Amino acid sequence: MTDRHYNVAVIGAGPAGIYASDILSKSDLDVSIDLFERLPAPYGLVRYGVAPDHPRIKAIIKALFNVLQRGDIRFLGNIDIGRDVTVAELREYYDAVVVATGANADAPLDIPGVGLPGCYGAADFVSWYDGHPDYPRTWPLEASQVAVLGVGNVALDVSRILAKHPEDLHPTEIPENVEEGLKASPVTDVHVFGRRGPAQVKFTPMELRELGQVRDVDVVVYPEDFEYDDGSRRAIEESKMTKQVVDQLTNWVFQEPEELTASRRIHIHLLQQPVEILGDERVEGIRMERTALQGDGSVKGTGEYVDYPVQAVYRAVGYASSPLDGVPFDDVRKVVPNAGGRVTRDGETIDGLYATGWIKRGPVGLIGSTKSDAQETVANLVEDARAGRLRPTGDGTGSGGLVRLLDGRGVRYTTWHGWELLEAFEKELGRADGRERIKVVERETMTAVSRGEPHDGKLY
Ligand SMILES: Cc1cc2nc3c(=O)[nH]c(=O)nc-3n(C[C@H](O)[C@H](O)[C@H](O)COP(=O)(O)OP(=O)(O)OC[C@H]3O[C@@H](n4cnc5c(N)ncnc54)[C@H](O)[C@@H]3O)c2cc1C
């Protein structure tokens, strides 16, 4: 137990930042917590990553909402740390700063043709269909045949949203511009490609099963892609989840041709790696090389190539975090270097600076894993406080000093009450259309509604 009061700033109101704030608020430190978010809306990728047709995730939103609704954690939205306020400034006012800025960019894929028009990052597409205010309002959906590279859940989300009939998305919170955009799409075939075999895909069973339940969309797999080596057999034996995924994929092998009657198809191709995106002016196809399992579950190219005529390619090969000024960044692993959440520079811990969530350990894992992650980071922060290692570099007045700074700079920050106003506004929009809510995309409207200022009602 320490007897003084601490001011802690958390940057990023995604699940990692909210869980860290919650756990810290329940520690035995006497602490005030300010949670800074670049957007007027909280929840990070739960709002701007999770697909609109995954409403069961709402239960998690409710849990995160309950944390912030308590009122002991101060939400300060529409503040870009690094632009509106620097991390160095935060460190003057706060005893400790926790970086929870997540990941929002696409991991690179280095093959010829990747820069052609028609080749897109999955993260950008997700940001568009989830109505992120900082992304364009239109998306070029002109392809009837599409390739999606990657065999994780993001690849499934992208394929499903591309293939699904937009009227089946209408009941969700999907923004109006996105629904209109999808209605114009001529897509008939989405080809998902994985480098390795059925026992190595990263889909989770529930998400894969869901693919088979999409109306008027068939899932097509190819018997020649079903190969197993010792590594694959071990993976199936050791993991129930892997077995479930392989079983589900195998079920589709046994479909009879007359069962495939849908107007749209999602093809899952395995043991093929992308070599080149083809086309002169824009994407006209993709060249894949067949791979062969090597015994331990890894693969090698076989020198046998297949060209697929596609007019768009989506790279779903992973997310990547972005650096934050004033915080060390590992450019290779795309994370903030840390030891158990204590940020390090050249192996040395920086007192009072912490990381949690995807920025701490990379963009893998479901929302639940950000909770255990936050536990570790907060435990180390509390231990450092007890050991007297937390000291602000300035006056340490926390939000008092910081809010004066924001006001002085004319930053139109928003609060938790502002989020309540914006939620009520979105729900009202939805009610008029028999839906739970319709997302507002336009940042100015989000900000003005949150601040109770006049606005023109522009939704996107
Ligand atoms: C497409 C997609 C679908 C997913 N679907 C699921 C799913 O169905 N179920 C599931 O359990 N998990 C899902 N996940 C995983 C889940 O979203 C992550 O585990 C989780 O969001 C990571 O939390 P985080 O807080 O570390 O990062 P994020 O959620 O990215 O939150 C980071 C927050 O920091 C803010 N921020 C960034 N920079 C700054 C700055 N400079 N100043 C202020 N604020 C800043 C961002 O705006 C954001 O709000 C999905 C992920 C993706 C990408």
The ligand as an SDF file (V2000), in Angstrom:
LIG
                    3D

 53 58  0  0  0  0  0  0  0  0999 V2000
  -11.0660   -7.0560  -38.4560 C   0  0  0  0  0  0  0  0  0  0  0  0
  -11.0020   -7.5330  -37.0350 C   0  0  0  0  0  0  0  0  0  0  0  0
  -12.0410   -8.2870  -36.5210 C   0  0  0  0  0  0  0  0  0  0  0  0
  -11.9780   -8.7440  -35.1990 C   0  0  0  0  0  0  0  0  0  0  0  0
  -13.0150   -9.4840  -34.7330 N   0  0  0  0  0  0  0  0  0  0  0  0
  -12.9590   -9.9520  -33.4570 C   0  0  0  0  0  0  0  0  0  0  0  0
  -14.0370  -10.7220  -32.9400 C   0  0  0  0  0  0  0  0  0  0  0  0
  -15.0380  -10.9900  -33.6370 O   0  0  0  0  0  0  0  0  0  0  0  0
  -13.9220  -11.1620  -31.6410 N   0  0  0  0  0  0  0  0  0  0  0  0
  -12.8300  -10.8690  -30.8450 C   0  0  0  0  0  0  0  0  0  0  0  0
  -12.7650  -11.2870  -29.6750 O   0  0  0  0  0  0  0  0  0  0  0  0
  -11.8020  -10.1410  -31.3330 N   0  0  0  0  0  0  0  0  0  0  0  0
  -11.8380   -9.6800  -32.6000 C   0  0  0  0  0  0  0  0  0  0  0  0
  -10.7990   -8.9520  -33.0800 N   0  0  0  0  0  0  0  0  0  0  0  0
   -9.6430   -8.6820  -32.1950 C   0  0  0  0  0  0  0  0  0  0  0  0
   -9.8680   -7.4840  -31.2660 C   0  0  0  0  0  0  0  0  0  0  0  0
  -10.4160   -6.4230  -32.0130 O   0  0  0  0  0  0  0  0  0  0  0  0
   -8.5330   -7.0920  -30.6040 C   0  0  0  0  0  0  0  0  0  0  0  0
   -8.1130   -8.1820  -29.7880 O   0  0  0  0  0  0  0  0  0  0  0  0
   -8.6210   -5.8610  -29.7140 C   0  0  0  0  0  0  0  0  0  0  0  0
   -9.3940   -4.8340  -30.3020 O   0  0  0  0  0  0  0  0  0  0  0  0
   -7.2280   -5.2890  -29.4070 C   0  0  0  0  0  0  0  0  0  0  0  0
   -7.4110   -4.2810  -28.4570 O   0  0  0  0  0  0  0  0  0  0  0  0
   -6.4710   -2.9980  -28.2840 P   0  0  0  0  0  0  0  0  0  0  0  0
   -7.1630   -2.1610  -27.2610 O   0  0  0  0  0  0  0  0  0  0  0  0
   -5.0810   -3.4300  -28.0360 O   0  0  0  0  0  0  0  0  0  0  0  0
   -6.4380   -2.2350  -29.6840 O   0  0  0  0  0  0  0  0  0  0  0  0
   -7.5660   -1.4370  -30.4760 P   0  0  0  0  0  0  0  0  0  0  0  0
   -8.8600   -2.1280  -30.3940 O   0  0  0  0  0  0  0  0  0  0  0  0
   -6.9550   -1.1540  -31.7960 O   0  0  0  0  0  0  0  0  0  0  0  0
   -7.7340   -0.0470  -29.6670 O   0  0  0  0  0  0  0  0  0  0  0  0
   -6.7570    0.9540  -29.7070 C   0  0  0  0  0  0  0  0  0  0  0  0
   -7.4060    2.3190  -29.5040 C   0  0  0  0  0  0  0  0  0  0  0  0
   -6.3820    3.3170  -29.4030 O   0  0  0  0  0  0  0  0  0  0  0  0
   -6.7810    4.4680  -30.1190 C   0  0  0  0  0  0  0  0  0  0  0  0
   -5.5820    5.2170  -30.5080 N   0  0  0  0  0  0  0  0  0  0  0  0
   -4.6240    4.8190  -31.3840 C   0  0  0  0  0  0  0  0  0  0  0  0
   -3.6700    5.7690  -31.4850 N   0  0  0  0  0  0  0  0  0  0  0  0
   -4.0420    6.7810  -30.6600 C   0  0  0  0  0  0  0  0  0  0  0  0
   -3.4630    8.0520  -30.3510 C   0  0  0  0  0  0  0  0  0  0  0  0
   -2.3190    8.4670  -30.9190 N   0  0  0  0  0  0  0  0  0  0  0  0
   -4.0930    8.8570  -29.4730 N   0  0  0  0  0  0  0  0  0  0  0  0
   -5.2720    8.4590  -28.8910 C   0  0  0  0  0  0  0  0  0  0  0  0
   -5.8590    7.2530  -29.1600 N   0  0  0  0  0  0  0  0  0  0  0  0
   -5.2510    6.4420  -30.0300 C   0  0  0  0  0  0  0  0  0  0  0  0
   -7.5290    3.9070  -31.3210 C   0  0  0  0  0  0  0  0  0  0  0  0
   -8.3790    4.8670  -31.9140 O   0  0  0  0  0  0  0  0  0  0  0  0
   -8.3000    2.7450  -30.6800 C   0  0  0  0  0  0  0  0  0  0  0  0
   -9.5480    3.1800  -30.1810 O   0  0  0  0  0  0  0  0  0  0  0  0
  -10.8450   -8.4590  -34.3880 C   0  0  0  0  0  0  0  0  0  0  0  0
   -9.8040   -7.6990  -34.9190 C   0  0  0  0  0  0  0  0  0  0  0  0
   -9.8670   -7.2330  -36.2180 C   0  0  0  0  0  0  0  0  0  0  0  0
   -8.7230   -6.4450  -36.7590 C   0  0  0  0  0  0  0  0  0  0  0  0
  1  2  1  0
  2  3  1  0
  2 52  2  0
  3  4  2  0
  4  5  1  0
  4 50  1  0
  5  6  2  0
  6  7  1  0
  6 13  1  0
  7  8  2  0
  7  9  1  0
  9 10  1  0
 10 11  2  0
 10 12  1  0
 12 13  2  0
 13 14  1  0
 14 15  1  0
 14 50  1  0
 15 16  1  0
 16 17  1  0
 16 18  1  0
 18 19  1  0
 18 20  1  0
 20 21  1  0
 20 22  1  0
 22 23  1  0
 23 24  1  0
 24 25  2  0
 24 26  1  0
 24 27  1  0
 27 28  1  0
 28 29  2  0
 28 30  1  0
 28 31  1  0
 31 32  1  0
 32 33  1  0
 33 34  1  0
 33 48  1  0
 34 35  1  0
 35 36  1  0
 35 46  1  0
 36 37  1  0
 36 45  1  0
 37 38  2  0
 38 39  1  0
 39 40  1  0
 39 45  2  0
 40 41  1  0
 40 42  2  0
 42 43  1  0
 43 44  2  0
 44 45  1  0
 46 47  1  0
 46 48  1  0
 48 49  1  0
 50 51  2  0
 51 52  1  0
 52 53  1  0
M  END
$$$$
